[in-house]
Amino acid sequence: MRNQASALVENFYNVTTTRQMQKFVVRLPLSESPENLGEICNIAIRVLKSVYKRVTPSQRLQYDNFMKEYLVLGHMSLIPANQILTKPHRYLPHNAVFKNSCTTSLHVVFNTSKKRNQESH
């Protein structure tokens, strides 16, 4: 049984993982075509507004710096204003969690289980 599980894990790794410019790129194992995923833009915007309402100015700065770093690292990209309505885009709702007891007080939790709707943005 263990060899079968190891073989499945290795197969998954080989099918979904490539190496590009000294970093690993992992393809998401989608059960359906990305075009059929629908849009969750409104949910992502609502969650973002909620984060901004409940954080202190210092926490907002930490969060904004995290998002800038995420952008610089290439983990996300900005959608040019003239392309927002022209083609489908994918949004990933997330929440900022702040903990005073940790060395890194900001933890960003991505919520891939949010229900999607069929609105395009």
N, C-alpha and C positions, 0 to 999 in steps of 0.2 A: 504493500500500500504506500509506503514511504517513497519508493522509487517512482511510482506512478505520480504522486504529488509533486516530487522534484521535477519530473519530466514536464508536467503541466506548467509549473512555474517557469522553468527554463524556456519552454515554447512561448509562453506569454511574453517573457522578456525579449526573446529574439524577434517576435512579431511586432512588438510595440516600441522598441527602443533603438535609437540610432545615436551615433556620436557625431556632433558637428562642432568644429572649432573648439575643441577641448571641453565641451559640455555635453551632457546627455540630454537628448530630446525624447520625451515619452509621449506617444500618441495616445489619446484617450480612447478607452475601449467602449465605443458607443454601440448601443443595441439597435439604433436606428440612424438613418442618414442625418447629418447635421442640418440639412434643409428642412427636416420634419420636426426639429426640436421646438419650434415656436419661439416667441420672444418673451423675455422676462424683464424688459427695460423698466416698465412701471414699478415692478417690485423692487428692482435694484435702486431706482431713484427714491422710492419710499423709505427703504432701509438706510440709504445714505443720508437723507434728511433727518431721520431718527437719530443717527449717530451724531450729526452736527448739533441737534437740539440738546442732547444730553451730556455733551462733553464740555470740559472747561477749556479756556483758551490755550492753556499749556498742552492739554491732551489733543486739542485740535491741531496744534503745531506738530506734535508727534505723529498723528495720523497722516497729515498732509505730507510730512517728510517720508513716511513709509510708502505712500502712494507714488511720490516722485521717484523714490529708489526702485520701486516695482516697475515703473515705466522705463527708467534708465537701464535696468537689467534685461529689458525686453520681455518681461512676463505678461505685459499688456500693451496695448497701443491705443493712441487717441484716434477717434473717428473724426475726420475733417467735417466741418459743418455742412459742406456741400454734398457729403456722401451719406448723411444720416438717413435720408429717406430713399436713397437710390439702390441700396442692396442690403441684404440681411446682415445683421451683426449679432454677436453673442455677448451676453452680459452675465456676470457671475456675482450674485448678491453675496455680500459679506458683512460682517459685523466687527466693530472694534471693541475688544474687551481689555479693560485696564485693571491691573492687579498691583496693589501697593507692595506686596510681599516679594515680588520677583525682581531680579536684576534688570530684566527688560519688562517694563510695566505694560507695554502695548503688545497685545496678541491679536492678530487679525484672523478671524475664523470665517472660512469660505463655506457657504451653504449651497451645496449643489442639489439639495433635495427640495428646494422651493418649487411650488407648483408653478407651472408656466401658463401663460395665456397666449392667445394668437394675435396679439396686437403687434404691429411693426413700428419700430422707432430706429 
